[in-house]
């Protein structure tokens, strides 16, 4: 992402009333001040609050569980070449049990060679959805049989939610701390 950030991080002292309320609510839920994509979203505090609420459910309470959710987030971050999402979630993915070689393969844009059946299913589903903008009948059927309809809805939701955050950060040119960047692929 070339260029400087398009939406500067707002200083809490400069928040209007709606932004102060949004930041307070975020802090109550997450225990920290708005960070990462939520800093850009503070320019639209109602959207930030709604997004944070959806994210809270999808990340911590989805029908596919935290480990598989983190795998989805990595696939989405890689698809969008979203450095902040990758920077934030690759360590979390490792902590919740995603193998280092799986994380490295996704980072490099390769299908990981050694995944559990559930990981492979979630990887295939998410990759199809982002690459082809739909999911094949075969992949959908496998996911529905394995996880059930509500969890498949959550799987799509996780993919869409983190795609939304990736688009927001890419459009705003939001940069993670440090110099760790995902490799860029030719268009």
N, C-alpha and C positions, 0 to 999 in steps of 0.2 A: 504494500500500500504506500504509494508515494504521496508526499505532501503532508502538510500539518493537519491536525485534527480539525474537523469542521464544526464540532460542537464542543466548546470548552467545558471542562468540569466546572460546575457552579460551586462557588464557595458557600458553605452553609449560612454565612452572615448575609449573603445576597439572596437567599431564598425568599420567595413570596409566601403568603400564608398557606396556599395549597401545597407548595413544595416542602414547607416545614412539616405539615401534617403527613405528607407522604414519607418523608425521611423518618419521622417519629414512628410511624406504622412499620416501616421496613426494619428499623432498629428493634422494635418489640418482637417482630417475627424472627429475624435472623441473628439478633444480638450484635450486629455491627452496622455501621453506616452504609448507605448505598455505595456500591463499588462496580467496577467493570461496566457491563452494558447498562446497569441501572443508573450510572452517572449520566450517560447520554439521555436516558429515558426521563431523568429528572426535569428535562425541558418540557415534558408532557407528564406532569405528576399523576394524573388519573390513569394514563396508560401504564406508567411505571408500577402503580399499585396493582392493577389488574394483571399485568405480566408477572409480577412477583408472586402473586397468589397462585396463578396457574403453574408457574415454575416450582413453587413449593410442593404442590401436589405431585407433579410429574417426576420431580427428582427424588422425592423421599417416600412417596406412597403409591407409586404406579403398580399395576398388576404384573409387571415383569421383574420387579425388584431392582434394588440399587445397582448391583453389579452389571446386569444387562443394560440398565439405563445409562450407565457410564460408557459402556461400549457404543451404544447408539450416539451419545454425545461426541465421542471421538470420531466416529464415521462422519457425522455431520460437520464437525470442525474441519476435518480433512477435506470434505467435499467443497466447503466454502473457503478453504485456505484461511481459516479464522484463527489467528495467532493467539488472541486472548483466551478464547474458549479452550484451545489446545493447552496453553500455558496453565490454565486453572484446572483442567479436568484430567490431563494425563497423569499427574501424581495421584489424584483421587482414584482413578481407574486402577492404578497399580496397587494402591492401598486396599481396595475392595476385592482384589483377586484377579484382575486381568493380567495375563502373563506379559512380561517385558517384551518378548519376541512378537507377541500380538500387537502391542502398542507400537513397536518399531515398524512393523509391516504396514500398519495403517498410516503411520506418519510418512512412510515412503510411497504410499499410494498403491501398495500391493495387498492382495487378499492374504490374510494370515494363513499359513499352511497348517497350523495345529490349533484348532479351537474345539471346545466342547460342542455337542450337537446344538445346545441352546444358543451358544455364541454364534455358531455358523448360521443358524436360522435368523437371528436378529441382524447379523451382518448382511446377509443376503437381502432380507426385507428392506433394511434401511438403504442399502446401496441401490437396489432397484427403484425405490421410491424417489431418491434424489437424482439418479442418473437418467431414468426413463420417465419420471413424473407419474408413475403408476407402479402397481405390484402385480406380478403374474398370478393367475389363478392357482398355480401349483404352490407358489410361495405363500400366498394368502391362506390356502387350505392347510398347509403345514403349520403355520403360525396359529390359526384358529384351533386346530386340533390339539396343539401343544399347550397353548396359553388360555384359550377361550376368547369369546368375543370382546368382553370388557377390556381385557389386557391388550388385545390387538388394537382397540381404539386408543388405549394409552400409548402403545408403541408408535402409532402414527402421530399422536399428540406430542410425544417427546421429540420425534424427528422434526415436526413442524415448529415447535416452540424454540428449539435450539437453532433451527434454520432462521427463524425470525430474529433471534438475538444476533446470529452471525451476520445477517443482512444489515441489521441496525449498526453493528460495530464496523463492518466493512464500509458502509455508506458514510459513516461519520469519521472514518479513519482512526478509530480508537486503537491505541497501541498498548500491548502488555508491557510490564516492566522488563528491563533487561533487553538482551539482543536475540533471545531465542525466537526464531521464526521458522514456520513450516516451509519446506521446499516449495517453490512455485513450479507449476506444471505449465507447459504450453497450452494455449487455448485450442 
